[in-house]
């Protein structure tokens, strides 16, 4: 159980008889210099056979540890995310028995490789549209892919913005569903063999669209031949909206690489006689580095009563037991250390933080067979000069290996090294702003996890090791 520190009383901290000193103190004052010297002398002494008199040495430093710093934590609904031009795009429907329902859809424009597009001249009476295929290259998945999925594709009635776009933005679409056969079972690891020569290609979802949609481009050949810049083409064809029908529990989320040249819209056409077969391709990538516009839209419907109590009813005390973190603009956790200055007052003088780790245990009672735990979490702090704006902790700049956040599958926990941040907070109380825990890469994966709150056994906690002058 976490103990709340009373600012009016001294803190009783546990002494460690055999202190182990850590490098990287953040304030090199006189007693820290003494710590380094004492450590060096101790090392030399341990290599001497004659240890007579060592018990007479008075060590001026004292090493301590504590994990009873009071924490307040609760679940919040996540802000909308910037999702334009991510490396990965999500498409699917998660029907999570704990977190509720989440649908991920894609708004994207598609452009020809060059302008004007190369369209072969075929007399309208002889034109045949063989097929229209929207291909998207897989890059992983989350959830259950064994059940049938149902995809929906619509033509946009509004140009996709080319600047920053948030995940809660919706664009106008036309009413007609263009999918010829909406049902499919995902095969995200199977190689695809294309063409008469059976050329291997990365695993991809191939959605067959209405041939009348493709016929329009061939019929408008003369008009398209006048187009020389992308903005003109966008005015002619604004793009696609791709979404998924609701799935049974637990559902799935499919990851796609729209940068891959295999992600494209292809119109296969020719003559009724079967001669002069051609392909007209529109791409979602650019080989010279210019990124076309596409972004995610996330819809949510929440289920768990504990989640509802924390985010809608303001019952933050529920967070003392359970905390919920989910990607795709769903949930994050707010963490506060309201009594950290009491720790400084109770330490009876200056201290140097040797290590400070935020330990975040997983609640195993909420594990799901097909919905894996988030592989990594990320921790931010609120900017003290810009309320509501999140920024990095000082420890994050050292590197991910130092900062942490990866799931320890054996211990069933996440942890963060916040040593530098805590030292800064102790020196300046104005820096003690809330911390925010979210899924790492939240806009590009479907990670989720239920965590133990600070009031549980083996709770969310802050473990501190520090050095201070010995007052004895």
N, C-alpha and C positions, 0 to 999 in steps of 0.2 A: 504494500500500500504506500503511495506517495505521501510524504509528510510535508505539511505546509510550514514554511519557516516563518517564525514570528520576528518581525523587525526589531522588537523591543528586547529580545533576549539573545544571548550568545548561542552560536551553533555548536553542538557537540559533534565533532567530526572524527572519523575513525583514523587512527594512526597506523602507518605501515612500518613495521620494524626494519625491513630491508628495502629501503627506497631504491627505485631504479630511475635514473635520471634520463630525461628525453632531451634531444637536441631541439633547437628551434625555439628557445624562449624569445618572447617578443619585446621584453624590456630588459636591457642589460644594465641593471643597477648593481649596487655593491653586494647585496646578498646573493644575487644570481651568479656574480663573478665568484663569490665564495663557494657557491654550489659546484661550479666547474672545477675549482681548485680542490675542493674536498673529494670530488669524484676521482680526480687524477691521483691524489694521495692514496685513496682507498685501493685503486688498481695496483699501484706500486707495492703497497703493503701486502696485498694478497699473493704477491709473487715472492715474498720473503719467507724463509723458513722460521725466522725468529719473530713471533707475533707478540712478544712480551711488551706490555704497556699500551696496547691498542685500546684497551678498555678505559684508559685515562683520557683519550681524546674526546673533547666536547664538540660534537657536530653542531654548528650554529644554525643549521637548516632543519626543517621538518617537512617530510613528505606526507601528504594526506590524500584521501579520496572520499568522494560522496556520490550517491545516486539518489538523494532525497530532495533535490531541487524541485519545487512545485511547478507543474506544467498544467496549462489549460489548453484543451484541444477539442475541436468539434468540426463537423463536416459542413462545407459550404458548396453551393452550386457554382460550377466553374464558369468563368467569363467565356464569351465567344472567342474563338481562336482565329488567328490569321492562317488561312489555308491555301491561299493562291500560290500556285506554282510550287507545291511540295514535290519532293522527290518521289513519294509514293501517294497513290490515291486509293481511298477506301470505298468499297461498294458492298452493301449487305444489310442484314437485319438481325440484330442480337435480341433474343427474347430471354433475358437473364432473370431467373427466379428471385434473385436478390435485388439487383440494381434496376430491373425493369426493362423497357423496350427502347432500343436505339436504332434508328435507320440512318445510314450514311448514303448520300447521293452525290452525283458528280455533275457539275456544270462545266462544259468544255466547248471551246471553239475548235474547228478543224479547218486547215488551210492547205492548199496545194503546195507542192514543193517549189514550183515556179509559176510566174504569172506572165501572160494568161495561161490557164491550164490547157494542156494538150488534149483535145477532144477530137477524135476522128470523125470525119464527115460521113454520115450514113443517111441514106434517104429514109424519111420517116416511115414509109410503107415497108421498108426492109429491116427496120431496127428491132432488135430483140435484146431485152435486158435479162441476162442469165441469173444474176443474183446481186444483192447488195449486202456486204458483210462489214460489220463493225467488229474489229479485232482489238483486244486489250491484253497485253502481256502480263501474266501473273508474276507476283513477287512475294508469295506467301499467303497465309490465311490464319484465321482465328475461329475456333468453335467447331461445329459439326457440319462437315461438307458431304455427308452421306445422303442427306435428304434432298428432294427436288427443290430447286430454286426457281423463282419466276421474276424475270427481268422486265423492266419497262423502259422504253426509249421514246422521247418526245423531241420535236424540233423547237428550238428556242424562238421566242418572239421578241427577245431583247438581247442586245449585244453584251457579251461577257466583259465586265470591267477589266481594264488592263493594269489597274493600280491595286492597292491593298484591299482585300476583300475578307470580311469576317464570315465565320461559319454559320451564322444565323441569317444570312441574307438569302432571299429567294428572288428568282427571276421569272418573268412571264414566259409561259410556254403555250404552244398550240395544243388543241384538244386531242388530235388524232394520235393514237398509239401506233408506232411504226414497226413494232416487232412482229415478224412473221410467225415465229414459234417461241413463245416466252419461256418454256420449261427447259431446264438443264440441270445436270449434276456437275458441280465443279471438279475439274481435274487439274489442279494447280501444279502437279509434278510431272505430267505426261508431255513428252515431246510431240510436237505437231509436225506432220509431213505435208508439205504444200506443193501444188503443181503436178504436172505430168511427170516431172523428173524426181518427185518425192524428196524435195529438199527439206532437211530437218530444220525446225524453228523452235524457239522457246515456247513453253507451255502458255497457252493463251485461251481466253474466252472469245469465241466467235459467235456473234449474235447476227442472225439473219434478219434483215429489215425488208420492208415492203418494197417491191420492185418499182412501184409507181413513184416512190420517193427518188430513186436513182434515175428514173427516166427523165425527170425534170431537168437534170444537169445536161443530159445529152440533147434534149430538145432546145435548151437555151444556149447552144454552142455559140451562135453568132453574138449574143449579148456578152457571154463570158469572154469572148475573144477581145473585147474592148477593155477588159479589166487589167490594170497594170500595177496596182498597189493593193496591199492587204486590206486597208480600210474600205476600199470599194467592194472587195469580196465579202467582207463582214456585213456590209449593208445588204448584199444579195442573200447570203446564208449565214445566219448568226451563230449557229452551233447546235449542240445537243444537250439534253437533260437525261441522265441515266440514273435509274432508281431500281429498288427491289421491293417485291411484294412482302407482306408480313409472313414470317416463318414460325413454325412451332418451336417450343423450347428444345435446345438452347439457342438455335439459330447460328449464323456464322457471319464473319466479316472477311471479305476477299480483298487482298492487297494487289494493286496493279501498278506497273511502271509505265506511265503514259509518255515517258521520255524515250522509250525504246522505239526504234523505227518500225517494229512489228505492230505497234499500236497505231491503227489507221482505220479509215473508212474507205472501202474498196468497192467500186462499181464495175462489174464484169458485164461487158456488152459486146454485141456483134451483129451479124446479119441473120435473117431468117434462114438463109441457105446454109448456115453453119460455117461460113468463111469469115476471114478478117476478124478474129476474136481479139478484143482489147480490154485493157484495165485502166480505170481512172482512179487514182489514189489521192486521198487527203490525209494529212498527217497531224499528229498531236505533239510532234517533236520538231527540232530544227538542228541539222548536223553542224551548223556553224555557231551554235551556242545561243541563239535568240530563243527565248522560251515563250511559247504560246500561252494563252490565258486559260486556265481551268482552276476550279476550286471546289472545296467540299461544302456540303450542307448537312448538318446533323439535326435530327429530330429526336425528342425524348418523351418518354412516359414513365414516371417513377412508380415503384411498387412498395418497397419495404417501409413499414411503419416507422422504424427507427430513423431511416433517411428523411422521411417526411417530417418527423418531429423536429429534427435538427435544422433543416433548411427552410421549411415553410412555417412552422409553429414557433421557431426561435428557442426551442428547448435545447440549449447548448449543453446542459448537464448530461444528456444522453451520450455525448461524446466522451464522457469519462469512462464509458464501457466499450463502445464500438465506434470505429471510424471507417469511412468509406472513401476510396479513391478510385476514380474511373476516368479513362481518357475520353476523347471525342467530345470535349466541352461538357462533360457531365459533372464530376465531383472532385473537389480538392479538400485538403484539411488545413485549417488555420491553427497554428501553435503559438502560444504566448508563454513567456517566462516572467510573470509579474513580480516575483520576489527575488530576482537574481541580485539586486543591489543589497538585499539582506545577507546574502552569501558573502559579499565583500565586507560588510560591517562586522559580521560574526567571525571573520578570519583574523582579526586583531592585527592589522597591518597590511603592507603590500603583499601581493601574491603573484606568482607567475604560473600561468596555466601550462602544464606539461601536455595534457591531452584532454579533449572534450569530445565525446561521441554521443550523438543522438541515436538511441536504439529504438527501432520501430518493429515490434513483433507482429507476425501474422496470426489472425484468429483461424485456427484449423477447422472450427465447426462450420465455416462457410465455404469450404473448398468444394469445387465442382469438377467432375471428371473431365468434361470436354471444354471447360472454360479455364484456361491456365492462368496462374498468377502473373501479374505484371512483372516483366523481367527486370525493370529498373524504375526507380522513382527519382525525382529531382526536387531540390529544395531551394526556395528563393526567400528573400526578405523584402519587406516593404521599405521603399526609399523614404528616409526620415524627412526629406525636403519636399517630396512629392507623394502625398498620401494616395493610396490606391495603385501606385505604380510599383511593379515588382522589379527587383534587380538582383544581381548575383551576390553571394556571400564572398568574403575575402578568400576563404579556403578553396573556392571553386577554381580560382585562377592558378592554383598549384598544379591541378590536373585531375582527371577523373579517377585515377588509381588512388590518389590521396583523399579526394573528397568523398568517394563512395557512392552509394545509391543502388548498387546491384543487389539482387535477391540472393541471399545465402540460403540455398535450398536445404542444406543440412540443419541449420539453426532455425529455419523458417522465420527469417527476419531481414530487415534492411538496416543499414546504419550509415551515418554521415559523420565525417570528421569536421567539427566546427570550432576547432581550437582557436584559430585566429579571430574568428567572429566573436567568440565569447570573451577573449582578451580585450577586444575593442569595446565590447559592451560594458565590461567591468570598469574600463577607464573612462567611458563616456556614456552615461545613462540615456542620452538622447538617441543612441544607436540601438536601443533595445526595442525595436519595432517587431511586429508579428512576423513569424515565418510561415511559408505556404508550401505544402507538400502536394505534388501532382505527379501523374505518370509522365515519365520522360518521353519526349517525342509524341506528345498527347494528340496531335493532329494526324499522326501517321501510323497509329496502331490501336488495337482494341483492348489494351491492357486494363485490368481491374484487380482490386484486392480489398479484403476486409481486414482491418487492423485492430489490435487491442488498444483501448484507451488508457490514459494515465491512472485510472482507478482500479485496474485489473491486477491479478497476480501476473508476474512477469510482464510489467506494463510498458507502455511508451515511457521512456525515461531519458534523462541526461546523466551520463557517467563522466565525472570530472576527476582528474588527477592533477594536483597542483603542489607547488612548493612555497613555503613561507618561512620567515625567521622563527627560530626556536626561542620562545620567551622564557624557558625554564633556566 
